[in-house]
Amino acid sequence: MMTDLEMNWVLSTPALLGIAASAIGLLLVLIMKFKVHAFLSLIIVSLLTAVATGIPTAALMPTLLGGFGSTLGSVALLVGLGAMLGRMLETSGGAQVLTDALINKFGEKRAPLALAVASLMFGFPIFFDAGLVVMLPIIFAVARRLGGSFLMYAFPSAVAFSVMHIFVPPHPGPVAATGLLGADVGLVLIFGLIVALPTWYVVGHLFGRYVGKKYDLPVPSILRGSTGDFADFESKPKLGTILMLLLLPLGLIFLNTGLNMAATAGLVSLDDGWVQVLRTLGETPVALLITVLLAMILLGWRKGKSASLIDSVVDSALGPVCSVILITGAGGMFGGVLRASGIGNAVADSLDAIGLPVIVAGFVIAAVVRVAQGSATVALTTAAALMQPVVMGNTDYSPIQLAAIVLALAAGSVFAGHVNDSGFWLVSRFFEMDTKTTLKTWTVGQALVAVVGFVIALAIFLIAGLF
């Protein structure tokens, strides 16, 4: 259905871009000026945009529900299971145990750095949203312990997950672009780290310190009950138990991605039964489900907690994140409407005709498509598909230059995530930031990630061309 919908119905490219700009402007006015709830605002603007761009009446609801449902399919399970795990870590005292260990090891001044380094490691195999949700209880506990703006601790970790997700295989965006452009996945992995780590330092560490000092945000209460709630669940588990619960989903997901890469290299076959079983265990929702069940055992039943208390603790995690899930799904609905209207394709086709150098054109196309329709994955694959004939038809590019082009496109695809990006709402709601503050911090930060990442990728491309 969506393939048939992703086309320019009757409108020209300027008209489509005008509608997109007006829709984003209306959304910001509804949320920031008239204080209409973000969930309602996103639905209203999505519906009006679908009508304005000429999506047929028969396809109207399928388009809206398709964007909403596809986003929820990837987010709801991760957020729900991650929130359950986070609530158990929080109420058992496990988050505090790990916080004390981190502070004793790294010191109070380097606590944000310690959290970010852990996030960079977690971010290698685990997706942005899942990794952030799992780390949040630890970030909350450290911020409460040390005081100061919550952004000082959370922003570097969020950027760490973002740069790993967008630049480093085995995440889907760079893997898809690598395949489309015929690059070597091993080189993309190596140079992806070379791009991701300095980018994190500039944006996550340096810019993160700036926004942490400028915006004094309290620690969110979204994963925490009221004072005294579930005091009987506290047991101060051992540090080893907490580390195991945090590393278990990491290991399972890494197993999945590792087997996928091994199959690509011809080392194993995806048709083998044992491979299919292990890959299923390593699917992110399954890995988180296993971890939640194990946490119920280790933090609940083995500590002598009643089944009703454990159930109450787990259930209490879902109410606060309901708003996060629905708003994120509505953000996906808005992005889905923009994609179905043909706005992204119209922008990409127009820019492709300008005739910029390949690596610059790819970055610009990915960035503009990202801003126009919200999805980083769509922006990256669109840009890679448009660049494919040019790149594959030029045999002068070295393997390193091909990897650099992939990374330049990846940088463009993360540019300035804003109100049409479901990830924007995930950060906004979990950090309990209003829309204006999220635009000033997260959107600007994502723009910086794109620019810094592109500069490094361009430098790699130019240096490789000298040899």
Order of alpha helices (4+ residues) and beta strands (2+ residues): alpha-alpha-alpha-alpha-alpha-alpha-alpha-alpha-alpha-alpha-alpha-alpha-alpha-alpha-alpha-alpha-alpha-alpha-alpha-alpha-alpha-alpha-alpha
